[in-house]
């Protein structure tokens, strides 16, 4: 298929169906950056910071839920655009990859919301001394100002 031609309904449906397959997101890469609330966010780094934290306070869990809600909203908009947008095949594939990566991030973070998984997860983490929380702190400030 020519990457610059408009996507066919068949190809569009194939991409959309792929997003809804069970466990399709396993192996998907979390996007390095995405735009949230009008700001460029280093999604990969933020998810890394959250997942590699040893303990979560109630405030941390509240922040994670706010972040999850924002990510889910963005993912739904991307999926809707993939479904209805006037796109070339390459644009559709790019949106598919971004959406799949966001779904991967959402799935990784949702596990932290379940106390039983969170407890066992923390014991198996490999933490790095150079993980910074600047990106996460900046993102939460932006998200809180919007709510």
C-alpha positions as a Markdown table, in Angstrom:
| # | Residue | x | y | z |
|---|---|---|---|---|
| 1 | Unk | 0.0 | 0.0 | 0.0 |
| 2 | Unk | 1.2 | 3.5 | -0.9 |
| 3 | Unk | 2.0 | 5.3 | 2.4 |
| 4 | Unk | 0.8 | 8.6 | 1.0 |
| 5 | Unk | -2.6 | 7.5 | -0.3 |
| 6 | Unk | -5.7 | 7.7 | 1.9 |
| 7 | Unk | -6.2 | 4.7 | 4.1 |
| 8 | Unk | -8.8 | 2.2 | 2.9 |
| 9 | Unk | -11.6 | 1.1 | 5.2 |
| 10 | Unk | -10.2 | -2.4 | 5.2 |
| 11 | Unk | -6.8 | -1.2 | 6.5 |
| 12 | Unk | -8.4 | 1.2 | 9.0 |
| 13 | Unk | -10.6 | -1.6 | 10.4 |
| 14 | Unk | -7.5 | -3.9 | 10.5 |
| 15 | Unk | -5.7 | -1.3 | 12.7 |
| 16 | Unk | -8.7 | -0.7 | 14.9 |
| 17 | Unk | -9.3 | -4.4 | 15.4 |
| 18 | Unk | -5.7 | -4.8 | 16.4 |
| 19 | Unk | -6.1 | -2.3 | 19.2 |
| 20 | Unk | -8.9 | -4.4 | 20.7 |
| 21 | Unk | -7.2 | -7.8 | 20.5 |
| 22 | Unk | -6.5 | -9.3 | 23.9 |
| 23 | Unk | -2.9 | -8.6 | 25.1 |
| 24 | Unk | -2.0 | -6.9 | 21.8 |
| 25 | Unk | -0.1 | -4.2 | 23.7 |
| 26 | Unk | 2.5 | -6.7 | 25.1 |
| 27 | Unk | 5.8 | -5.8 | 23.5 |
| 28 | Unk | 4.5 | -2.4 | 22.3 |
| 29 | Unk | 6.9 | 0.5 | 23.0 |
| 30 | Unk | 5.7 | 3.4 | 25.2 |
| 31 | Unk | 6.1 | 6.6 | 23.2 |
| 32 | Unk | 9.1 | 8.8 | 24.2 |
| 33 | Unk | 6.9 | 11.9 | 24.1 |
| 34 | Unk | 3.2 | 12.8 | 23.7 |
| 35 | Unk | 1.2 | 16.0 | 24.0 |
| 36 | Unk | -1.0 | 16.2 | 27.1 |
| 37 | Unk | -2.9 | 19.2 | 28.0 |
| 38 | Unk | -1.0 | 21.2 | 25.4 |
| 39 | Unk | 2.4 | 20.3 | 26.8 |
| 40 | Unk | 5.1 | 17.9 | 25.5 |
| 41 | Unk | 5.4 | 15.1 | 28.1 |
| 42 | Unk | 8.2 | 12.5 | 28.2 |
| 43 | Unk | 5.8 | 9.6 | 28.6 |
| 44 | Unk | 8.4 | 6.9 | 28.7 |
| 45 | Unk | 10.4 | 8.7 | 31.4 |
| 46 | Unk | 7.3 | 9.4 | 33.5 |
| 47 | Unk | 6.1 | 5.8 | 33.4 |
| 48 | Unk | 9.6 | 4.7 | 34.3 |
| 49 | Unk | 9.7 | 7.0 | 37.3 |
| 50 | Unk | 6.3 | 5.8 | 38.5 |
| 51 | Unk | 6.9 | 2.1 | 38.0 |
| 52 | Unk | 10.3 | 2.1 | 39.6 |
| 53 | Unk | 9.2 | 3.9 | 42.8 |
| 54 | Unk | 9.6 | 1.6 | 45.8 |
| 55 | Unk | 6.6 | 2.8 | 47.9 |
| 56 | Unk | 3.5 | 4.7 | 47.0 |
| 57 | Unk | 1.8 | 7.1 | 49.3 |
| 58 | Unk | -1.9 | 7.8 | 49.1 |
| 59 | Unk | -1.1 | 11.0 | 47.4 |
| 60 | Unk | 1.1 | 9.2 | 44.8 |
| 61 | Unk | -1.8 | 6.8 | 44.1 |
| 62 | Unk | -4.2 | 9.8 | 43.6 |
| 63 | Unk | -1.7 | 11.4 | 41.2 |
| 64 | Unk | -1.3 | 8.1 | 39.3 |
| 65 | Unk | -5.1 | 8.0 | 38.9 |
| 66 | Unk | -5.2 | 11.5 | 37.7 |
| 67 | Unk | -2.5 | 10.7 | 35.2 |
| 68 | Unk | -4.3 | 7.5 | 34.1 |
| 69 | Unk | -7.5 | 9.4 | 33.6 |
| 70 | Unk | -5.7 | 11.9 | 31.4 |
| 71 | Unk | -3.9 | 9.2 | 29.4 |
| 72 | Unk | -7.1 | 7.3 | 28.9 |
| 73 | Unk | -8.9 | 10.4 | 27.6 |
| 74 | Unk | -6.0 | 11.0 | 25.2 |
| 75 | Unk | -6.0 | 7.4 | 24.1 |
| 76 | Unk | -9.8 | 7.5 | 23.4 |
| 77 | Unk | -9.3 | 10.7 | 21.3 |
| 78 | Unk | -6.6 | 9.1 | 19.2 |
| 79 | Unk | -8.6 | 6.0 | 18.7 |
| 80 | Unk | -11.6 | 8.0 | 17.6 |
| 81 | Unk | -9.4 | 10.0 | 15.2 |
| 82 | Unk | -8.0 | 6.7 | 13.8 |
| 83 | Unk | -11.6 | 5.5 | 13.3 |
| 84 | Unk | -13.0 | 8.6 | 11.7 |
| 85 | Unk | -10.1 | 10.9 | 10.5 |
| 86 | Unk | -9.2 | 11.6 | 6.9 |
| 87 | Unk | -5.8 | 10.0 | 7.1 |
| 88 | Unk | -3.1 | 8.6 | 4.9 |
| 89 | Unk | -2.0 | 5.0 | 5.6 |
| 90 | Unk | 1.3 | 6.3 | 7.2 |
| 91 | Unk | -0.6 | 8.8 | 9.4 |
| 92 | Unk | -3.0 | 6.1 | 10.5 |
| 93 | Unk | -0.1 | 3.8 | 11.3 |
| 94 | Unk | 1.6 | 6.5 | 13.3 |
| 95 | Unk | -1.6 | 7.1 | 15.3 |
| 96 | Unk | -2.0 | 3.4 | 15.8 |
| 97 | Unk | 1.6 | 3.1 | 17.2 |
| 98 | Unk | 1.1 | 6.1 | 19.5 |
| 99 | Unk | -2.3 | 4.8 | 20.7 |
| 100 | Unk | -0.9 | 1.3 | 21.2 |
| 101 | Unk | 2.0 | 2.7 | 23.2 |
| 102 | Unk | -0.3 | 4.8 | 25.4 |
| 103 | Unk | -2.4 | 1.6 | 26.0 |
| 104 | Unk | 0.8 | -0.1 | 27.1 |
| 105 | Unk | 1.5 | 2.7 | 29.5 |
| 106 | Unk | -2.0 | 2.6 | 30.9 |
| 107 | Unk | -1.8 | -1.2 | 31.4 |
| 108 | Unk | 1.5 | -0.8 | 33.2 |
| 109 | Unk | 0.2 | 1.9 | 35.5 |
| 110 | Unk | -3.2 | 0.2 | 36.2 |
| 111 | Unk | -1.4 | -2.6 | 37.8 |
| 112 | Unk | -0.2 | -0.2 | 40.5 |
| 113 | Unk | -3.8 | 0.6 | 41.4 |
| 114 | Unk | -4.4 | -3.0 | 42.6 |
| 115 | Unk | -2.9 | -3.4 | 46.1 |
| 116 | Unk | -2.2 | -7.1 | 45.7 |
| 117 | Unk | -0.1 | -6.5 | 42.5 |
| 118 | Unk | 1.5 | -3.4 | 43.9 |
| 119 | Unk | 2.9 | -5.2 | 46.9 |
| 120 | Unk | 4.4 | -8.0 | 44.9 |
| 121 | Unk | 5.6 | -5.7 | 42.1 |
| 122 | Unk | 7.6 | -3.5 | 44.5 |
| 123 | Unk | 9.6 | -6.5 | 45.7 |
| 124 | Unk | 10.8 | -7.4 | 42.2 |
| 125 | Unk | 11.8 | -4.0 | 41.0 |
| 126 | Unk | 15.3 | -3.1 | 39.9 |
| 127 | Unk | 15.7 | 0.6 | 40.8 |
| 128 | Unk | 18.3 | 2.9 | 39.3 |
| 129 | Unk | 19.9 | 5.7 | 41.3 |
| 130 | Unk | 19.7 | 8.1 | 38.4 |
| 131 | Unk | 15.9 | 8.1 | 38.0 |
| 132 | Unk | 14.7 | 11.7 | 38.3 |
| 133 | Unk | 11.2 | 12.8 | 39.3 |
| 134 | Unk | 11.4 | 16.2 | 37.6 |
| 135 | Unk | 9.3 | 15.1 | 34.7 |
| 136 | Unk | 6.6 | 13.5 | 36.9 |
| 137 | Unk | 6.5 | 16.6 | 39.2 |
| 138 | Unk | 6.2 | 19.0 | 36.3 |
| 139 | Unk | 3.4 | 16.9 | 34.7 |
| 140 | Unk | 1.4 | 16.6 | 37.9 |
| 141 | Unk | 1.6 | 20.4 | 38.3 |
| 142 | Unk | 0.2 | 20.9 | 34.8 |
| 143 | Unk | -2.6 | 18.3 | 35.2 |
| 144 | Unk | -3.7 | 19.6 | 38.6 |
| 145 | Unk | -3.9 | 23.2 | 37.2 |
| 146 | Unk | -6.4 | 21.9 | 34.6 |
| 147 | Unk | -8.7 | 20.0 | 36.9 |
